[in-house]
Amino acid sequence: MDYKAMFHQFHPRFFEEKSIRSMPKEEVFEEQILDLRGFDPTSVKLTCPENITFGMYAGDMEALRRAVALVDDDWVQYFSDGDDIYCAFDGGKVVSFCLLDEFGVHEGIRVSGPGCVGTVPAYRGKGIGLKLVQNATAILKERGYDLSYIHYTHVGPWYAKLGYETVLRWCADGFAE
């Protein structure tokens, strides 16, 4: 598959965006793919605290946005009513979250993926975020997507624990390597 063509299809004029052009040139980010057609969500055994539950978000958007702001204030703008949002909860409180982004079809292959993945600081280091991504990826497989796509990450090795593979690297000037 031509991953550069896929990148440009789903993110036209990405490298022309002011926010991307103004990034430090030495910062390198990754695009990652997991082929869902061969993905077994039970193949990686993960644990997280027993009191943590997972599910689609159906609560008050302001409560969710407050949790998102604890992770990255710039991401708050991406969370809106009607979005497909998967979360981890401690009681009724959101402790980890991601958007389930549908990118579209490329070369006949349906592509979706978790985006804006975050865990509030007090809950980090407990396995919650990775379990959230594993569950979200399983949902995408159940929904019939062919590929799960991680766009714009600097934590590639973390996603690789679930089988995601880096297919492109980029910086403010464009594709690296």
N, C-alpha and C positions, 0 to 999 in steps of 0.2 A: 504494500500500500504506500502511496505517496503521502507521507505525513505532512510535508510542507504544504502541499496542495490542500490537504484537509484543514490545516491550521489557517491558511489564508481564506478558505471558504467560510469557516466558522468565525473568524476574527479579521474581517477585511480592514485594511489600512491600520492594523494594530501598531506597527512600528512608526506610524505617523502621529500617534496620540501624544499630546504634550506630556502627559504623566509618564509615559514610557521613555520618550526622548530625554527627559530630564533626570532619569535615574543614573546613579553612578555607573560608569562603564564597566567596572570590575564585577558588578553584581550579575551572577548568572542564574537563570531560572530554568526549570524543566517542564516539559510536556510529557505526560505519561499515559500509557494505554494498558488496559487489561482486557484480554479477549474473553468475553463472558460466555462464549459458546463452549469453552472448556473449563470454566471457573466452577469450582466446588467450594461453596461458602463454608463448609465444615472442615476443609483440609487444613486450616490453620486454627489451632486451639488457642483461644484468647480468654482471659478472665478479667473481670472488673468487679467492683464491689457489688454485693448481692442486692443492696437497696436501690441500685440504679435500674431504671426501666427505660425502654426505648419505644418510640412511636412517631407517627406523623403529628406535626404541630397543628393544634386546632384552638389554641388559646388566644389571649390578648396580645396583639402585635407589639404594643408598647413594652410589655414584660419581656418578650423575646428580644426586642431591639436593645433593651438595657443589658441583657446577657451578651449580645453581639458586641456592644460598645465596650464591654470589659475585655474583649479579645482584640478588636480592631475597630476603632471608631469610624474609619473610612468605609467599612463594610455595611454599616447600618442602612445606607441608601439602597442596598441590593435586596433587602428583606421587606416584602410588601404583602398585603392581603392577597390571598389567592395563589401565592407561591407554593410550590411543592417543597416543604421543609421537614426534614427528619431530625429528631432530637433525642438526647438522653436526658432523663429527668431524675432528680432526687426529690421524691415526693412530687409536688406540683411545680418545682423550680427547674427551669432549663439550665443544664450544666454543660451541655455540648450540643452542637448543631451543625447542619449542612443543608445547602440547597441541593435539590435534585434537578440538575440542569439538563434540558433536552437540547442537544446541539443541532441535530438534524440527521440527514442521510448523506453519506459520502461514498461514492462508488458502490451504491446499493446496500451499504452497511449502516444500520441504525446506531446512532451514537448518543450517549447520555453520560452523565457523570456527576459525582459529588463536587460541589464548589463551596467556597467560603467556609471551609471546615474549621471549626474552632472549639476549644474547651475553655471554660472560664478558669482563670488562674488557680483558684482554690481547689480545683478538681483535677489538675494536671498530674501526670505521672502515675496514674492509677489504671491505665489501660482503657479508659472510657472512650477516648477519641478514636483509637484504632478499632475498637469494637463497633463504634458508631459507623465508621467507614465500611467495615466488613458487612454490617447489616444493610447499609444503604446500597452497597454494591450488589448484594443478594436481591434486594428489591428491584434493582435495574434489570437483573437477569430474569426475574419472575415476570417483569413487564415486557420481556421480549426484545430487549436491546442486544445488539451484537458486541459492542465495545463500550467499556467504561473509560472515560477520558478525564484525566486530571490536567487542568489548564493552569499555568502560571504558579508553579510551586517552587519553593526552595528547600523542601523537606523530602526529596525523592527517596532517600533510603528508608524513611518511615513508611511511605506507601508501598515500597518494594517488599516489605514484610508480608503483604497480602498478595503479592504477585504482580504488582504494577511494574511496568518496564519503561524506562526513559527512552523516548523515540526522538526527541529534539531538545536541544539546549539553546538558549538565546540570552541576549543582553540588550541594552538600549540601542545598540547599533544594528541589531538583527540577529540572525542565527549564528551560533558559535560552532566551531569545528568544521 
